[in-house]
Amino acid sequence: MAGAPKLNLKQRHTGRSVTKPIWVRIILTLIAIIFLVGFLLLPLLEVFAQAFAGGVATYFATFKDPFVLSAIRLTLLAAAIAVPLNVVFGVAAAWSISKFNFPGKNILITLIDIPFAVSPVIAGLVFLLLFGHQGVLGPWLEAHNWKIVFAPAGIVIATLFVTFPFVARELIPLMQSQGTDEEQAALMLGANGWQMFRRITVPNIKWGLIYGVILCNSRAMGEFGAVYVVSGSIQGVTNTMPLEIETRMENFDFTTAYTLATALAMLALITLIVKTIVEYRSTRLLAEATE
Amino acid sequence: MSIEIQGVSKHIGKFTALDNVDLTVNEGELVALLGPSGSGKTTLLRIIAGLETADQGSIVIDGEQASKRARDRNVGFVFQHYALFRHMSVFENIAFGLRVRPWATRPKNAKIREIVLSLLKLVQLEGLEKRYPSQLSGGQRQRVALARALAIEPKVLLLDEPFGALDARVRQELRRWLRRLHDDLHMTSVFVTHDQEEALEVADRIVVMNHGKIEQIGTPQEVYDHPANPFVYNFLGRVNLFHGRVHNGTVSMGEIKVDSPAPSDQDNVPVVGYVRPHDITIAKSRNGKATIEAKIQHINPVGPIVRVELERLDDRQPIAAEITRDQYYSDSYTVGDLVYVTPTNVGVFLDYDPVI
């Protein structure tokens, strides 16, 4: 019967076939902890210590600096555009890849991975060569008075590119494991396409989708390389938070740099916490789906 | 409401899934599509449902050409693995088909509740409406899937391997229950199965399929007692093969001679006689009858009938026989005994390799 081999699989999964002696486990755990403290926790604490070195008042005064505010605004704007667009794209791509068979499917999967494979700096360079003054589309854009490179538009495009795969990559395995049975059942019960998508597909991929959005968002806000190339680092115009931090560091304005860094770090921490919760839920969902 | 399948063909790549299939399912009938995997039975069911489209032919449900889109066909479909909505409670699963109706025809919440609770009563799952699919056993999930399909008051009910994923005991219980339910509701139903026992027990009529074609249509008794061809013989239960030749309308298989009704136009051609194990009689003495001599290889005396495995002395071919417990004890057979075998009720077909 179908139940028997499945049971074996499960046992293999949970059963501990290899048991390490206690001292090996302690040493391995210690190495992991030392690594985490040395390379993650200490630098993070240092950032916070430096930010608050001038006192709490100085810390909060930093957020009144117009360049700082502009950087925060641009970062939020880039994320606010890139994340929803990538959600739409990611769901569409994952849907078509997991629920249909069509020629060129593998090529599409590879294309989705390109932003992961290519260095962000090169990605930025591509846009520079495409939209820049010397670029292919540069003269045409200038003729129409559209500024992309060294303008917020370029930041948004570069961010879009590097965050491209996150949602799709997260959803494809989930949707593949869930199959199309439930969607077909909904159709047989008289649901139209939209009802099927909203009532069946979306609830089933909800946690995977949220996880993808979180990853996408943290990358969108933290991206440096690609954005750096197309931005030109104009304070108050094209500097995002990571770029502003870099500018301040170069100008020896460490307090502001560290303060902005804490803001980004806080963002990362919140993301990490949400991510942990969502990850727990989505792996459980994936396990249920493959059961 | 009847279903008429007219000249339906379907190709998947180079593979012919269905080859010009004609079938009429009468109103109120419970029909089984029976066949090995790859015989096209599931494809046919999905074409009736509208989940797949035929290359040729048409489906007429209740005298009307079935609409193109699955969701407009008003057909109840129970999926092999139930396909329950995992994020919805049992109640919401069953209510789904009512809730997605256009506003004008959608029942009020109180009415939906009434319908769902009465369906839960029908499938004997009262009190489980707040559970989620993951909290149900296989048999319970199956019944929820059935209640969900019935909620839209379908014209016909289609079931894809309805008991395939259940263990043997639950399967037996559930198929008797499904038969009783069908007798109460009298809804035109078609179910797909590869299990001949299931088809023989549950269905009013059985459609035996192989390689995208219908091999035979008939009541369980017809297809079991009078198989139309070697494939049906082989597929519906165990069968013994006796090779022989036909001559002047008489088939000779060793000493055994049988009048041959089947391939009478040909003379002196090789034929095969098909005999079910329970149509084999064995005896300790020849009694003056034409018989085949065989040796007992193995006896399985568990259950109401005793299975005896024999080996012919002449060509060392195996023969399977089934005898009653009474005969087993009165004749007291043991392994190694020499016995005399007489086939009764032989089905004769021209010799060719049976396709299984």
Chai-1 contact restraints between the chains, C-beta under 6 A:
chainA,res_idxA,chainB,res_idxB,connection_type,confidence,min_distance_angstrom,max_distance_angstrom,comment,restraint_id
A,M1,B,D167,contact,1.0,0.0,6.0,A-B,restraint_1
A,A2,B,A165,contact,1.0,0.0,6.0,A-B,restraint_2
A,D181,B,F79,contact,1.0,0.0,6.0,A-B,restraint_3
A,D181,B,A83,contact,1.0,0.0,6.0,A-B,restraint_4
A,E182,B,A83,contact,1.0,0.0,6.0,A-B,restraint_5
A,E182,B,F85,contact,1.0,0.0,6.0,A-B,restraint_6
A,Q184,B,L51,contact,1.0,0.0,6.0,A-B,restraint_7
A,A185,B,A83,contact,1.0,0.0,6.0,A-B,restraint_8
A,L187,B,A70,contact,1.0,0.0,6.0,A-B,restraint_9
A,L187,B,R71,contact,1.0,0.0,6.0,A-B,restraint_10
A,M188,B,A70,contact,1.0,0.0,6.0,A-B,restraint_11
A,M188,B,F77,contact,1.0,0.0,6.0,A-B,restraint_12
A,L189,B,F96,contact,1.0,0.0,6.0,A-B,restraint_13
A,L189,B,G97,contact,1.0,0.0,6.0,A-B,restraint_14
A,L189,B,I152,contact,1.0,0.0,6.0,A-B,restraint_15
A,G190,B,R71,contact,1.0,0.0,6.0,A-B,restraint_16
A,G190,B,G97,contact,1.0,0.0,6.0,A-B,restraint_17
A,G190,B,V100,contact,1.0,0.0,6.0,A-B,restraint_18
A,G190,B,I152,contact,1.0,0.0,6.0,A-B,restraint_19
A,A191,B,V100,contact,1.0,0.0,6.0,A-B,restraint_20
A,Q195,B,V100,contact,1.0,0.0,6.0,A-B,restraint_21
A,P203,B,H87,contact,1.0,0.0,6.0,A-B,restraint_22
